[in-house]
């Protein structure tokens, strides 16, 4: 068991990392001043595995509860699906103290969080992440959003959850590809802020892939602390929090260029980190040895480093609409050395072009 507090004044909240807690969510909510109506949003896959446990826990805590299922995958992060959540919430009579619970991975969390942020101008939002990627990254920090045909996460809000409850044991049912997607974000945190953890990953590849419970609990808690520390210093992504986007600029372009279907988020980030490291090397920001260490670790975990199926022209088109741009200039997160990155918005277009050619 481990706990991490995200200190944000009135918006502070607790991250609880407790094996077996998937069936205890009702008890956790009883500590909070909520009305006894709750809506659970999940996808078909996760709902079949854990929906009953969560609903039974809520019933045992005295909640009137309902569950809404969405299709797995990025296609559910849409205005249309969010409207369906609104309709369900209105039909249930949820009020401003009724919690909406995200049971699932990053897609469900982003979608549900934005619905909670905007329904009745904001209702309590609870994160119960069931993928490693969501547990170590997307469930922490309050970023919520849906996609638009012209770009990923283009419509959204910063809205902090009231609680993040993580059960490491649910990873036992996670497909290997989804586990690896989370590993990509774990590697990212090591690259930007913690060389010691980066080295720990190198030393424990086999134990992580074997889903050793003690190692995974340690990895999850370390990553939640890194994410919490960054969010506490820069909740709204004015500066420091932007470093969490290492690998995401090209990664999001890859996801969008392939219709959010060929590569999952973690795979896009893995390729994007390779691209960001190459840019850093090309502009003289980091040593070739650090680029090689990053590539080596990604490949040890079986993560992709090339964007097969993409063209330079497609990627450049999506990069031109990147939501992290400032005055038309993309804010790149570049590698100085493992454990240290910096923000740069002066990367020449020819360097970006050279990099994209190198990763396809």
HELIX and SHEET records of a PDB file:
HELIX    1   1 UNK A    9  UNK A   11  5                                   3    
HELIX    2   2 UNK A   21  UNK A   23  5                                   3    
HELIX    3   3 UNK A   25  UNK A   29  1                                   5    
HELIX    4   4 UNK A   44  UNK A   46  1                                   3    
HELIX    5   5 UNK A   47  UNK A   51  3                                   5    
HELIX    6   6 UNK A   52  UNK A   60  1                                   9    
HELIX    7   7 UNK A   74  UNK A   76  5                                   3    
HELIX    8   8 UNK A   79  UNK A   92  1                                  14    
HELIX    9   9 UNK A  106  UNK A  118  1                                  13    
HELIX   10  10 UNK A  119  UNK A  121  5                                   3    
HELIX   11  11 UNK A  132  UNK A  133  1                                   2    
HELIX   12  12 UNK A  134  UNK A  138  3                                   5    
HELIX   13  13 UNK A  168  UNK A  173  5                                   6    
HELIX   14  14 UNK A  176  UNK A  193  1                                  18    
HELIX   15  15 UNK A  195  UNK A  203  1                                   9    
HELIX   16  16 UNK A  205  UNK A  209  1                                   5    
HELIX   17  17 UNK A  213  UNK A  233  1                                  21    
HELIX   18  18 UNK A  240  UNK A  245  5                                   6    
HELIX   19  19 UNK A  248  UNK A  257  1                                  10    
HELIX   20  20 UNK A  265  UNK A  282  1                                  18    
HELIX   21  21 UNK A  288  UNK A  300  1                                  13    
HELIX   22  22 UNK A  312  UNK A  319  1                                   8    
HELIX   23  23 UNK A  349  UNK A  359  1                                  11    
SHEET    1   A 7 UNK A   2  UNK A   6  0                                        
SHEET    2   A 7 UNK A  13  UNK A  17 -1                                        
SHEET    3   A 7 UNK A 163  UNK A 166  1                                        
SHEET    4   A 7 UNK A 125  UNK A 129  1                                        
SHEET    5   A 7 UNK A  99  UNK A 104  1                                        
SHEET    6   A 7 UNK A  37  UNK A  43  1                                        
SHEET    7   A 7 UNK A  64  UNK A  70  1                                        
SHEET    1   B 2 UNK A 143  UNK A 148  0                                        
SHEET    2   B 2 UNK A 151  UNK A 158 -1                                        
SHEET    1   C 2 UNK A 332  UNK A 337  0                                        
SHEET    2   C 2 UNK A 340  UNK A 344 -1                                        
END                                                                             
